[in-house]
Amino acid sequence: MTDLTGKHAVVTGGGSGIGAAIAEALAAAGARVTVADLDGDAAASVADRIRGEVWQVDLSKPAARDDLELSADILVNNAGVQTVSPVEEFDPARWRFIVDLMLVAPFQLTRAVLPGMYERGWGRILNVSSVHGLRASAYKSAYVAAKHGLEGLSKVVALEGGEHGVTSNCVCPGYVRTPLVEKQIADQAAVHGIDEAEVVEQVMLTETAIKRLVEPDEVAELVAWVAGPAAGYVNGASLTMDGGWTAR
């Protein structure tokens, strides 16, 4: 089993969904976990369960964190949102918001933790990407652009950090059973002109060989393994958990 005793992990978007599952998995492996989330109550609820710490933070305003100081052995960049819209109708302010939250903020957080990791000679940067970091889908231009950018950032950090004992990797799940995905169903039905009941089968699972959604705990277990000592040579990777989507 992964042993993270003595390590400090920061998990963004840790108040719910994938982030909460990751926080719980890292804590179960022995790490001290800081749950970072815009929703302080949600973060506190998770932190209470795992005896962790709370960091209530709005990561969508990156200008406030250009000089951020942050110490962690494990950084999990997970916070994210989704908007489904054709490009020509996409609100530019919303587009910038998504990229700030899902690409600029991970850069700033990574930039902040690397000096300490380099000094200690050990660190793990874990970026919760998506199959949409490797493939595109219509009506998700901001999300796809941000995740593709996160993949590139992760690989650069992998090249720079490797000699210092720091690895950087992306975990790329397909559609995960979370509130974020559930909220997409109505939007997907509208843009595709189908019933909500048809969205999961005809849109979300059409490319996968395994016809079900990914569970948050499955993603969390993979993240916990990559964070551990057994994955010390896994670096610059995009680890898919997409039911075979990207095998096509």
C-alpha positions in Angstrom: 0.0 0.0 0.0 1.1 3.6 -0.6 2.7 5.1 2.5 2.7 8.9 2.6 3.4 9.3 6.3 5.1 12.6 7.0 4.1 14.2 3.7 1.9 17.3 3.3 -0.5 17.4 0.5 -2.6 20.3 -0.9 -5.7 19.4 -2.9 -7.5 22.1 -4.8 -11.2 21.7 -5.4 -11.0 19.3 -2.4 -14.5 20.1 -1.0 -16.4 17.8 -3.3 -16.3 15.3 -6.1 -12.9 14.0 -7.3 -11.0 16.4 -5.0 -12.8 15.2 -1.9 -12.1 11.5 -2.9 -8.4 12.4 -3.5 -8.1 14.2 -0.1 -9.5 11.1 1.6 -7.3 8.7 -0.2 -4.1 10.7 0.5 -5.1 11.0 4.2 -5.8 7.3 4.3 -2.2 6.8 3.1 -0.9 8.8 6.0 -0.5 12.3 4.5 -1.5 15.5 6.2 -3.9 17.1 3.8 -4.9 20.7 3.2 -8.3 20.9 1.5 -8.4 24.0 -0.7 -11.8 25.1 -2.0 -13.8 28.2 -2.8 -16.6 26.7 -0.6 -15.1 26.9 2.9 -17.9 24.9 4.5 -17.5 22.1 2.0 -13.7 22.1 2.6 -14.2 22.1 6.3 -16.6 19.1 6.1 -14.0 17.1 4.2 -11.1 18.3 6.4 -13.1 17.3 9.5 -13.5 13.7 8.2 -9.8 13.3 7.5 -8.4 15.5 10.3 -7.0 17.8 7.7 -6.7 21.6 7.3 -8.8 24.1 5.4 -7.7 26.7 2.9 -10.6 28.7 1.6 -9.4 30.3 -1.6 -10.8 31.7 -4.9 -8.4 30.3 -7.5 -10.1 32.1 -10.4 -8.4 35.4 -9.5 -4.7 34.5 -10.2 -3.4 38.1 -10.1 -3.7 37.9 -6.3 -1.3 35.0 -6.2 1.7 36.1 -8.3 3.8 36.1 -5.1 2.2 33.2 -3.4 4.3 31.3 -0.8 3.2 27.7 -0.4 4.9 24.6 1.1 3.8 21.1 0.2 5.3 17.7 -0.6 2.3 16.9 -2.9 0.3 19.3 -4.9 -2.9 18.1 -6.6 -4.3 20.6 -9.1 -7.9 19.5 -9.3 -10.2 22.5 -9.1 -12.3 23.0 -12.3 -15.6 23.9 -13.8 -17.3 23.3 -17.1 -19.4 25.4 -19.5 -21.0 23.9 -22.6 -21.5 26.4 -25.4 -20.7 26.8 -29.1 -17.5 28.9 -29.7 -19.4 31.8 -31.4 -21.8 32.0 -28.4 -19.2 31.5 -25.6 -19.0 34.4 -23.2 -15.4 35.7 -23.3 -15.4 36.5 -19.6 -16.4 33.0 -18.8 -13.8 31.6 -21.1 -11.1 33.6 -19.3 -12.5 32.6 -15.9 -12.1 28.9 -16.9 -8.6 29.3 -18.2 -7.5 31.3 -15.1 -8.9 28.7 -12.8 -7.7 25.6 -14.6 -4.4 26.7 -16.1 -3.1 29.9 -14.7 -3.8 28.9 -11.1 -2.1 25.5 -11.4 1.0 27.3 -12.8 1.1 29.7 -9.9 0.6 27.0 -7.3 3.2 24.8 -8.9 5.6 27.8 -9.1 5.0 28.4 -5.4 5.7 24.8 -4.2 8.7 23.9 -6.4 11.4 25.8 -4.4 10.6 23.8 -1.2 10.4 20.5 -3.1 13.7 21.2 -4.8 15.3 22.0 -1.4 14.0 18.7 0.1 14.8 16.7 -3.0 11.3 15.2 -3.3 7.9 16.3 -4.6 4.9 15.3 -6.5 2.9 17.5 -8.8 -0.4 15.8 -9.7 -2.6 17.5 -12.3 -6.1 16.2 -12.6 -6.5 16.6 -16.3 -9.1 14.8 -18.4 -9.6 12.8 -21.5 -10.3 16.3 -22.9 -6.6 17.1 -22.2 -5.9 14.6 -25.0 -9.0 14.7 -27.2 -11.5 17.4 -28.0 -15.3 17.5 -27.8 -17.5 20.1 -29.4 -19.0 22.9 -27.3 -16.2 22.8 -24.6 -13.6 25.1 -26.0 -12.5 26.7 -22.8 -12.3 23.4 -20.8 -10.5 21.6 -23.6 -8.0 24.5 -24.1 -7.3 24.7 -20.4 -6.8 20.9 -20.0 -4.5 20.8 -23.1 -2.5 23.6 -21.6 -2.3 21.8 -18.3 -0.9 18.8 -20.1 1.9 20.9 -21.6 2.6 22.6 -18.3 2.9 19.3 -16.5 5.4 18.0 -19.0 7.6 21.1 -18.8 7.6 20.7 -15.0 8.5 17.1 -15.3 11.6 18.0 -17.4 12.7 20.7 -15.0 11.9 18.9 -11.8 13.2 15.4 -12.5 16.8 16.1 -11.6 15.5 17.6 -8.3 13.5 14.5 -7.2 10.2 16.1 -8.3 7.8 14.4 -10.6 4.9 15.9 -12.5 2.1 13.9 -14.1 -1.5 14.2 -15.3 -4.3 11.8 -14.5 -6.8 11.8 -17.4 -10.2 10.3 -16.5 -13.2 10.1 -18.7 -16.6 11.3 -17.4 -16.6 10.9 -13.6 -19.7 10.5 -11.5 -19.6 13.9 -9.9 -21.9 17.0 -9.5 -19.8 18.7 -12.2 -20.8 16.0 -14.7 -24.4 15.8 -13.6 -24.8 19.5 -14.2 -23.6 19.1 -17.8 -26.5 16.7 -18.7 -29.1 19.4 -19.3 -26.6 21.6 -21.2 -25.5 18.7 -23.4 -29.1 17.8 -24.1 -29.8 21.3 -25.3 -26.8 21.8 -27.6 -27.2 18.3 -29.1 -31.0 18.4 -29.4 -31.6 15.2 -27.5 -33.3 14.2 -24.3 -31.4 14.3 -21.0 -31.9 10.6 -20.6 -29.9 10.0 -23.8 -26.9 12.2 -22.9 -24.9 9.6 -20.9 -25.3 6.9 -23.5 -25.1 8.9 -26.7 -22.6 11.7 -25.7 -20.6 10.8 -22.6 -20.1 7.1 -23.2 -20.2 6.9 -27.0 -16.4 6.6 -27.4 -15.7 4.3 -24.4 -15.4 0.5 -24.5 -16.5 0.3 -20.9 -20.0 1.7 -20.7 -20.1 3.3 -17.3 -19.0 6.5 -15.6 -15.7 6.5 -13.7 -16.1 6.6 -9.9 -14.3 9.4 -7.9 -12.7 6.7 -5.7 -11.1 5.1 -8.8 -9.4 8.4 -9.8 -8.3 9.0 -6.2 -6.6 5.6 -5.9 -4.6 6.3 -9.1 -3.6 9.7 -7.8 -2.5 8.3 -4.5 -0.4 5.7 -6.2 1.3 8.3 -8.4 2.0 10.4 -5.3 3.7 7.5 -3.5 7.3 6.1 -3.6 6.5 3.3 -6.0 5.8 5.8 -8.8 9.2 7.6 -8.5 10.0 6.9 -12.1 6.6 7.9 -13.5 7.3 11.4 -14.8 5.8 13.5 -17.5 3.0 11.0 -18.1 -0.6 11.3 -19.0 -2.3 8.4 -17.2 -5.6 7.7 -18.8 -8.6 6.2 -17.0 -11.1 6.6 -19.8 -12.5 3.2 -20.5 -10.6 2.9 -23.8 -11.7 6.3 -25.3 -8.2 7.3 -26.3 -7.4 3.8 -27.6 -9.4 4.8 -30.8 
